[in-house]
Structures are given as C-alpha cells and as structure tokens.
C-alpha cells in the first residue's frame, strides 16, 4: 500500500449520516462478536444514528473530527466537555468520547494523525487533561492508548443495551 493522503477536519452536519454508519460498523467490527446481538442493537440504535450525530456535531461542547484517506472516511474522533469521573485528577479534563479507525487503515498512521488532532481539539475546548473509557477487553485499543501516553487511572461501568460491562478509565496531561 502506498502512503495514504490523510486529511483530518472538523465534521459538518452533512457528515452525520456517514459518521453514524461508520460508528455503528466499526463498533460492531471491534466488539460485536463479544456482545449479545439484542444488547448490541439497542446500543447502536441510541448511539449511532443520524439524529444523534447531528445533535453532537451541533453541540458547542463537542468537537467531532473525521479522518479521510484519499477522500474516503477512515476514522473519526470526538472530544467533549463532560464531567470526568473522580479517578481523573488532572486539571481541566476533556473526554475523548469516541475514537474509531476502520480496520483497513490500522497501522497506516491514520490513528496517530487523528490523535494529534484530538489533542488540539481538547485544547480548543480548554482541556489540559484528556480522559477516555474503553472496554477492559479492548486489547488493541488499550495498547494504542498506552502507546500514546495514556495511563490507567480507574474503572467504570459501561452499558451495551442491558449488559453491564467494565471499562478502564485512562488519562493523559496535554500540557
């Protein structure tokens, strides 16, 4: 594969349907095999639909970024001003709410470029600490976040439909 042309930009309302489809597809790709189909369907229906993505794109406390490779959606990240759990002790915390890169683009630099822009977006929201939660069974994600300098600071429940799962809370100082 030749080096891709990666472009990161802020999402517009016109991107909502594509982000919803992409988010649902990559969530299923990453976690579908380990979840009950009914619980997964409930989660996807409330999280990854065009209306929800439109609300989030329009919300001033969110920054939704899309990563495009040669004009095609390859990933997206979303940071937001949101109350941090008590285990996040850094100043001015901003949440990395969503971060997905499509499987064909794993290992190509898309995720690193997107993470760089996530840091910029967090700073634009006044953040000096970025925190996130990810499933404790998400080995690939945990390894990537550790490589980016995030440290495990605690745990929290995460619901996929009616299934209570355990997420790890990770954080990093941005300054």
Rosetta blueprint (number, residue, H / E / L):
1 X L
2 X L
3 X L
4 X L
5 X L
6 X E
7 X E
8 X E
9 X E
10 X E
11 X L
12 X L
13 X H
14 X H
15 X H
16 X H
17 X H
18 X H
19 X H
20 X H
21 X H
22 X H
23 X H
24 X H
25 X H
26 X H
27 X H
28 X H
29 X H
30 X H
31 X H
32 X H
33 X H
34 X H
35 X L
36 X L
37 X H
38 X H
39 X H
40 X H
41 X H
42 X H
43 X H
44 X H
45 X H
46 X H
47 X H
48 X L
49 X L
50 X H
51 X H
52 X H
53 X H
54 X H
55 X H
56 X H
57 X H
58 X H
59 X L
60 X L
61 X L
62 X E
63 X E
64 X E
65 X E
66 X E
67 X E
68 X E
69 X E
70 X L
71 X L
72 X E
73 X E
74 X E
75 X E
76 X E
77 X E
78 X E
79 X E
80 X E
81 X L
82 X L
83 X L
84 X L
85 X L
86 X L
87 X L
88 X L
89 X L
90 X L
91 X L
92 X L
93 X E
94 X E
95 X E
96 X E
97 X E
98 X E
99 X E
100 X E
101 X E
102 X L
103 X H
104 X H
105 X H
106 X L
107 X L
108 X L
109 X L
110 X H
111 X H
112 X H
113 X H
114 X H
115 X H
116 X H
117 X H
118 X H
119 X H
120 X H
121 X H
122 X H
123 X H
124 X H
125 X L
126 X L
127 X L
128 X L
129 X E
130 X E
131 X E
132 X E
133 X E
134 X E
135 X E
136 X L
137 X L
138 X L
139 X H
140 X H
141 X H
142 X H
143 X H
144 X H
145 X H
146 X H
147 X H
148 X L
149 X L
150 X L
151 X E
152 X E
153 X E
154 X E
155 X E
156 X E
157 X E
158 X E
159 X E
160 X E
161 X L
162 X L
163 X E
164 X E
165 X E
166 X E
167 X E
168 X E
169 X E
170 X E
171 X E
172 X E
173 X E
174 X L
175 X L
